[in-house]
C-alpha cells in the first residue's frame, strides 16, 4: 500500500488537505485527489482512470532518463489522454493525473480549477 497527501486550493480560497491510500503511488494519488475534490466537484465520481503507461525516453541515460507517463481517462461521454514527462516517475505520473482531472473539470464545470496550486 502507498499513501499520498495532497493539499488543493479550491475556488474561493478554501484549502482541502487530504490523505489517501492505494495499491501503488498512482492509485493513491488518484484517490487523494478525488477525496480532496469530490465535495466541491461531485461529478468527479463519473471519471475513471482506464490505462496507465510508462515509457523511458532515452534508456541509454539509465536512471537519469526522462520518463513519459500516459494516462487514459474516461467518463460516460468521452475519453482523453494526458501526458507527464520528468526524470522522476512519480512527478511524471502526478503531472499526467493532475492534467486529466483539470481537463475533466474544465469540460464539466467550464472554468479554471486553480490546479496550479495543488501540491
Buried (B, 14 or more C-beta within 10 A) or exposed (E): EBEBEBEBBBEEEEEBEBEBEBEEBBBBBBBBBBBBBBEBBEBBEEBEBEEBEEEBEEEEEEEEBBBBBBBBBBBEEEEBBBBBBBEEBBBBBBBBBBBBBBBBBEBBEEEEBBBEEBE
